[in-house]
Amino acid sequence: MKHLFILNSFAGTKDSTPALEAKIKALPNNPDVVIEHTGGKGDATVIARRYAETGEPLRVYACGGDGTANEVLHGILGFDNAALGVIPIGTGNDYVRSLPAAYEDFLDISKMMAGDTIRVDILKCNDVYALNIISAGYDCEVADRAQKNKRLPLMSGSAAYKLAIVQCLATKRKHTFTPYAEGERIPLKDGYKTQMLAVAAKGQYYGGGIKATPCAALDDGLIDYMSIPTVPVRKFATLLKPFTNGEHIGHPKATFISHNKCKELQLKDDAPFKIGIDGEMFIMENPVITVIPKAIDIIIPKNNSNCAKIG
């Protein structure tokens, strides 16, 4: 079996690839271990597909953040000989937080190479695929702002997102898209008139560890949809802690939050708007989101007793 490590030196607030490459090269000599480096956006897709097309049994390790993992997904999707492993050296590293293993084990090269695989769902938004989260509204504005914050000295990925949340509160909270689940409109609750944010998910985390969709499951064949209307800043501020911790669904002081499970979701608006897909921004018109059940194999590091529990 070929073990392909794709290293993204642009992931994260500092380049962790030299140390990671040294660990890979320190492994016992193995001709089936290959290291490739990305040079720009989209390279991980091209590299992964080139190896997957050989038909040889293949494990591809996306060494970067959620964006790198998403690129590898696009490269190997449809190739049954290939499995995806995520080595989280990026900024948010949210997808692995929903996987059934200790976070630090995904950084252990030997455990990853010896690990088992689980079959999980993915999402499709128009013609773009997502492993983890598709979002719209305020959180897309936050993601844009967070990218700028990451350039600040001593700014971690999690801190960059949390700072961006505060920065965007004043001017980026009102959005006019309307969600439809299986063709039926999802109305705003409690008489609110605009949307603040919406998340369609397979994973539970985004934004550097914010547990936005705690009810999401990786293999249930459903989209987990959560949305918050444009509430006053003070009300949203009181919600930040339960929102971060995944305690907002069903919270007695957050009855305005909508939560649905569906197989198809559409967001409609009068003009194209920003859509975040695993942290990357797109401009789309009335995007349709669907779920593709059991679409890809994900590598889980060895010695994890909970590997069967992926809900």
C-alpha positions, 0 to 999 in steps of 0.5 A: 500500500502506498502512503502519500503525505501531502505537506502544505507549508502555508497551513497554520500560523507557522510552517510546521512541515519541516518538523513533520517531514523529519518525522516521516523520514525518520520512519524505518525505510519504506519504499511505499512512503512518498512525500509531496509538497504543495506550492499553491491552492489546488495542488493537493487535489492534483497530487492526490488524484495523480496517485489515486488514478494508478489504482494502487491501494493508497492512503493520502495524508493531508498535512495541513488544515481543513482546507488541505483536507478538502483539497485531497477529498476532491482529488480522491473522491470516487476512487475506491482504492484511496483513503484520506487521513488528516494530520492537523497542522493547520489553523482551525483543524476542526474536522478531526475534532469530530472523529473518534480518536484523541486529537494528538493521535492524528499527529502521530505518524506511526499511529496514522499509518497503522490505523483503520478506516471508517466510511463517512458521509460528505456534503455537496454544495452545487459542484463543490464538496465538503467534509465538515461544514458549509456556512452562510452569513455572519460566520462567513464574514468572520472567516474572512476577517479571521484570515486577516487576523492570522497575519497578526503577530502571535495570533493563533488560529483559535484566537484569530476566529474569536477576535473576528467574532467580536470585530464583525458583530456591529456590521455583519449580522444581517443577512436575507437568505431563506432556507428550504429543507426538502423544498419546504421553507424553514421559517424564522422563529420568534418574529425575527426578520433576517438571518445572522448565520446558518451552518449545514454540517457533517462535523460538529465543530468549526471556527477553531473549536466552536461546537456549532452543530453538536447534533451532527453525525458523520454517518447518518445520511443527513445534513445537520442544519442550524441557524440563528436569526439577527438577534441584538448584540447583547443577546448574542453575547450572552449566547457566545459561551453556550454556542462555543461549547455546543450547549445552544441547541435547546437552550432555554434562553435561545428558543430563536435558534432553528435546528433541522435534519434533512437530506437536501437544503437550499438557501435562496436570496435575491443576489449571489452571496458568500458561502463557506465550504470547509473554511474556503469562501465562494460566491454562489447563487441559491446554492443547493446542499445535498448529502452523499452517504458513506462517500469516503474512507477516513483513516483513524489512528491505531489504538483507539477503542472508540473507532466504531463510534462516529456519531 
